[in-house]
Amino acid sequence: MLSSYLAHLAVERGLAANTLASYRRDLRRYVDHLTGRGRHTFGEVAEDDVLAFLAALCEGDEAHQALAAGSAARAVSAVRGLHRFALREGVAGHDPAHEVRPPRGLRRLPKAISVDEAERLIAAAGPDGAPLTLRNRALLELLYGTGARISEAVGLVVDDLEPEQVLLRGKGGRSRIVPLGRYARKALDAYLVRARPVLSAHGRGTPAVFLNARGGRLTRQGAWEVLQAAAERAGLAGVSPHMLRHSFATHLLDGGADVRVVQELLGHASVTTTQVYTLVTVDKLREVYAAAHPRARP
């Protein structure tokens, strides 16, 4: 039943591979939870079983640590979807998760680095002139200059690049075209002309844009390591690929971009997702106002 539900999510709902992997982990944990409580069919599951799973997610148990509110909410959503699917398929006569609601966590603002910190990070790509340095600088410029997810960046193929724009393939099979700024274009041109042919000679001719030292496609883990190494050289702590995406959005809004435009550039299905970034800029405006306006201070 779990396999059928995951196949339904992949084929009919078009969920991204990373989202499916998270759902698979969550639901396998749920199945283990039910088995531990002596439940072996969907018809045997009661609301108390689902609530006990929610408690285990939030508080932890012998086998797992407690999850953050967002991760626990995702797991509960997966469980609710599974039970709705089981009811619809006639495998169960009731939905024990119908009244169970995901936990509500504090709304955390996205973290962003400053423009100066972004410039320091990119400048710390590595020793000048080396093929891997040119690749690293192009990758960092692309992440910060387009707001691409790390999976979108490493998934690029050469045909996705045009002189002034790039085609990014996002979650749920959605694609979008994002402009390439001057710095990103310059870094990509230098990499494609001077470095990628050198790296490609070690491999089997993959069309991937970003290659590793063996000429194969750079993995997400490899891209993460590129970022971490540059952050360490730049003296920046806690920088992640998603933080560059946050910075891209925040700096656009700080510069006066419309939230709807930022939504399109980020590839968000709903503007509600994008609006969390406006809270960051409002906080910044409040700080500037408090420091600068003569009537702002007590």
C-alpha positions as CSV (number, residue, x, y, z in Angstrom):
1,M,0.0,0.0,0.0
2,L,2.9,2.3,0.8
3,S,4.5,1.6,-2.6
4,S,1.2,2.3,-4.3
5,Y,0.8,5.6,-2.5
6,L,4.3,6.8,-3.3
7,A,3.8,5.8,-7.0
8,H,0.6,7.9,-6.9
9,L,2.5,10.9,-5.6
10,A,5.2,10.5,-8.2
11,V,3.0,10.0,-11.2
12,E,-0.3,11.8,-10.5
13,R,0.9,14.5,-8.2
14,G,4.3,15.0,-9.8
15,L,6.2,15.4,-6.5
16,A,10.0,16.0,-6.8
17,A,12.4,13.1,-6.1
18,N,13.7,14.8,-2.9
19,T,10.2,15.3,-1.6
20,L,9.4,11.7,-2.3
21,A,12.5,10.5,-0.5
22,S,11.4,12.5,2.6
23,Y,7.9,11.1,2.4
24,R,9.3,7.5,2.0
25,R,11.4,7.9,5.2
26,D,8.5,9.4,7.1
27,L,6.1,6.7,6.1
28,R,8.4,3.9,6.8
29,R,8.9,5.3,10.3
30,Y,5.1,5.4,10.6
31,V,4.7,1.8,9.5
32,D,7.3,0.8,12.0
33,H,5.4,2.7,14.7
34,L,2.1,1.0,13.8
35,T,3.8,-2.4,13.8
36,G,5.2,-1.7,17.2
37,R,1.7,-1.0,18.5
38,G,0.4,-4.3,17.0
39,R,-1.4,-2.8,14.0
40,H,-1.0,-4.8,10.8
41,T,-3.8,-3.5,8.6
42,F,-5.2,0.0,7.9
43,G,-8.5,-1.1,9.4
44,E,-6.9,-1.6,12.7
45,V,-5.4,1.9,13.0
46,A,-7.2,4.3,15.3
47,E,-6.8,8.1,15.9
48,D,-4.8,7.3,19.1
49,D,-2.2,5.5,17.0
50,V,-1.7,8.6,14.7
51,L,-1.6,10.9,17.7
52,A,1.0,8.7,19.4
53,F,3.1,9.0,16.2
54,L,2.8,12.8,16.2
55,A,3.9,12.8,19.9
56,A,6.9,10.6,18.9
57,L,7.8,13.0,16.1
58,C,7.7,16.0,18.4
59,E,9.3,14.5,21.5
60,G,11.5,11.7,20.1
61,D,11.5,8.1,21.1
62,E,14.0,5.3,21.6
63,A,14.9,5.0,18.0
64,H,14.6,8.6,16.8
65,Q,15.4,12.1,17.9
66,A,12.6,14.7,18.0
67,L,12.0,16.5,14.7
68,A,11.7,20.2,14.2
69,A,8.2,21.5,13.8
70,G,8.5,21.8,10.0
71,S,9.8,18.2,9.6
72,A,7.1,16.9,11.9
73,A,4.4,18.7,10.0
74,R,5.7,17.2,6.7
75,A,5.6,13.7,8.3
76,V,2.0,14.2,9.6
77,S,0.9,15.5,6.1
78,A,2.4,12.3,4.6
79,V,0.5,10.2,7.1
80,R,-2.8,12.0,6.4
81,G,-2.3,11.6,2.7
82,L,-1.6,7.9,3.1
83,H,-4.8,7.3,5.1
84,R,-6.9,9.4,2.6
85,F,-5.5,7.2,-0.2
86,A,-6.2,4.0,1.7
87,L,-9.8,5.1,2.2
88,R,-10.2,6.1,-1.4
89,E,-8.8,2.8,-2.6
90,G,-11.2,0.8,-0.4
91,V,-8.3,-0.7,1.7
92,A,-9.8,0.9,4.9
93,G,-13.3,1.8,6.0
94,H,-12.3,4.9,7.9
95,D,-9.7,7.7,8.1
96,P,-8.1,7.8,11.6
97,A,-5.9,10.8,10.7
98,H,-8.7,13.0,9.4
99,E,-8.8,15.2,12.6
100,V,-5.1,15.1,13.3
101,R,-3.4,18.4,12.6
102,P,0.3,19.0,12.0
103,P,2.1,20.9,14.8
104,R,2.5,24.6,14.3
105,G,6.0,25.8,14.8
106,L,7.3,29.4,15.2
107,R,7.6,31.1,11.9
108,R,11.3,31.3,11.3
109,L,12.6,34.0,9.0
110,P,15.0,32.9,6.3
111,K,18.6,33.6,7.0
112,A,20.5,35.6,4.5
113,I,24.1,36.8,4.1
114,S,24.9,40.4,3.2
115,V,26.0,41.5,-0.2
116,D,29.5,42.0,1.1
117,E,29.5,38.5,2.5
118,A,28.3,37.1,-0.8
119,E,31.1,38.8,-2.6
120,R,33.6,37.5,-0.1
121,L,32.2,34.0,-0.5
122,I,32.5,34.0,-4.3
123,A,36.0,35.5,-4.1
124,A,37.1,32.6,-1.9
125,A,36.3,30.0,-4.7
126,G,39.9,28.8,-4.7
127,P,43.3,29.5,-6.2
128,D,43.1,31.6,-9.4
129,G,43.3,30.0,-12.8
130,A,42.7,26.4,-11.7
131,P,40.0,24.5,-13.5
132,L,38.1,23.6,-10.3
133,T,38.4,27.2,-9.1
134,L,36.7,28.4,-12.3
135,R,34.0,25.7,-11.8
136,N,33.5,26.7,-8.2
137,R,33.2,30.4,-9.0
138,A,30.7,29.7,-11.7
139,L,28.7,27.5,-9.4
140,L,28.6,30.1,-6.6
141,E,27.8,33.0,-9.0
142,L,24.9,30.9,-10.4
143,L,23.5,30.0,-7.0
144,Y,23.6,33.6,-5.8
145,G,22.8,35.2,-9.1
146,T,19.7,33.1,-10.0
147,G,18.4,31.8,-6.7
148,A,18.7,28.2,-8.0
149,R,18.2,25.3,-5.6
150,I,21.4,23.2,-5.4
151,S,19.6,20.3,-7.1
152,E,18.6,22.6,-10.0
153,A,22.2,23.8,-10.4
154,V,23.8,20.4,-10.5
155,G,21.0,19.2,-12.8
156,L,21.8,21.7,-15.5
157,V,22.9,20.5,-18.9
158,V,24.8,22.7,-21.4
159,D,21.7,23.2,-23.6
160,D,20.0,24.8,-20.6
161,L,22.3,27.8,-20.8
162,E,21.8,30.7,-23.1
163,P,23.8,33.9,-23.4
164,E,21.6,35.9,-21.0
165,Q,19.3,33.3,-19.3
166,V,19.2,29.8,-17.9
167,L,16.5,27.2,-17.8
168,L,16.0,25.8,-14.3
169,R,14.0,22.6,-13.7
170,G,12.4,22.8,-10.3
171,K,10.1,20.9,-8.0
172,G,7.2,19.0,-9.3
173,G,8.5,19.1,-12.9
174,R,8.0,22.9,-13.1
175,S,10.6,24.8,-15.2
176,R,11.4,28.4,-15.3
177,I,13.7,30.8,-17.1
178,V,15.8,33.1,-15.0
179,P,18.0,35.9,-16.3
180,L,21.8,35.6,-15.9
181,G,23.5,38.7,-14.5
182,R,26.8,40.0,-15.8
183,Y,28.9,38.4,-13.1
184,A,27.3,35.0,-13.5
185,R,27.6,35.2,-17.3
186,K,31.3,36.1,-17.0
187,A,32.0,33.3,-14.6
188,L,30.1,30.7,-16.6
189,D,31.9,31.7,-19.8
190,A,35.3,31.4,-18.2
191,Y,34.4,28.0,-16.8
192,L,32.9,26.7,-20.0
193,V,35.7,27.8,-22.2
194,R,38.8,27.3,-20.1
195,A,37.9,24.7,-17.5
196,R,35.0,22.4,-18.5
197,P,36.8,20.9,-21.5
198,V,39.8,20.0,-19.2
199,L,37.5,18.3,-16.7
200,S,35.4,16.6,-19.4
201,A,38.5,15.0,-20.9
202,H,38.6,12.8,-17.8
203,G,35.0,11.5,-18.2
204,R,32.7,10.0,-20.7
205,G,31.2,13.1,-22.3
206,T,28.2,13.9,-20.0
207,P,26.2,17.0,-21.0
208,A,26.1,18.2,-17.4
209,V,27.3,21.8,-16.9
210,F,29.1,21.3,-13.6
211,L,31.6,18.4,-13.6
212,N,33.7,16.9,-10.9
213,A,37.5,16.2,-11.2
214,R,36.8,12.8,-12.9
215,G,34.7,14.4,-15.6
216,G,31.3,13.2,-14.2
217,R,28.3,15.2,-13.1
218,L,29.0,17.2,-9.9
219,T,26.7,15.8,-7.2
220,R,24.7,17.7,-4.6
221,Q,27.1,16.6,-2.0
222,G,30.0,17.8,-4.1
223,A,28.4,21.2,-4.6
224,W,27.8,21.4,-0.9
225,E,31.5,20.8,-0.2
226,V,32.4,23.5,-2.7
227,L,30.3,26.0,-0.8
228,Q,31.5,24.9,2.6
229,A,35.2,25.2,1.6
230,A,34.6,28.7,0.1
231,A,32.7,29.8,3.3
232,E,35.5,28.5,5.5
233,R,38.1,30.4,3.5
234,A,35.9,33.6,3.6
235,G,35.5,33.3,7.4
236,L,31.7,32.8,7.1
237,A,29.9,30.3,9.4
238,G,26.7,28.4,8.8
239,V,26.4,29.1,5.1
240,S,24.3,26.7,3.1
241,P,23.1,26.5,-0.5
242,H,19.6,27.5,0.5
243,M,21.0,30.5,2.4
244,L,22.3,31.8,-1.0
245,R,18.8,31.3,-2.3
246,H,17.4,33.3,0.6
247,S,20.0,36.0,0.0
248,F,19.1,36.2,-3.7
249,A,15.4,36.8,-2.8
250,T,16.1,39.2,0.1
251,H,18.5,41.3,-1.8
252,L,16.1,41.6,-4.7
253,L,13.3,42.8,-2.4
254,D,15.7,45.2,-0.7
255,G,16.4,46.6,-4.1
256,G,12.8,47.2,-4.8
257,A,11.7,44.1,-6.7
258,D,8.1,43.2,-6.7
259,V,7.2,40.1,-4.6
260,R,5.4,38.5,-7.6
261,V,8.6,38.9,-9.7
262,V,10.6,37.2,-7.0
263,Q,8.0,34.4,-6.8
264,E,8.5,33.7,-10.5
265,L,12.3,33.8,-10.2
266,L,12.3,31.4,-7.2
267,G,9.8,29.1,-8.9
268,H,7.4,29.2,-6.0
269,A,4.0,27.8,-6.8
270,S,2.3,30.2,-4.4
271,V,3.2,33.8,-3.6
272,T,2.5,33.0,0.0
273,T,5.7,31.0,0.1
274,T,7.6,34.0,-1.2
275,Q,6.0,36.5,1.2
276,V,8.0,35.2,4.1
277,Y,11.0,37.1,2.6
278,T,9.1,40.4,2.9
279,L,9.2,39.9,6.7
280,V,13.0,40.1,6.5
281,T,13.0,43.4,4.6
282,V,10.3,44.8,6.9
283,D,12.6,44.1,9.9
284,K,15.5,45.8,8.1
285,L,13.3,48.8,7.4
286,R,12.2,49.0,11.0
287,E,15.8,49.0,12.2
288,V,16.8,51.8,9.8
289,Y,13.7,53.8,10.8
290,A,14.5,53.3,14.5
291,A,18.1,54.4,14.0
292,A,17.5,57.4,11.7
293,H,14.1,59.0,12.4
294,P,14.1,61.7,15.1
295,R,10.7,60.7,16.3
296,A,11.4,57.0,16.4
297,R,13.5,56.9,19.6
298,P,12.0,57.3,23.0
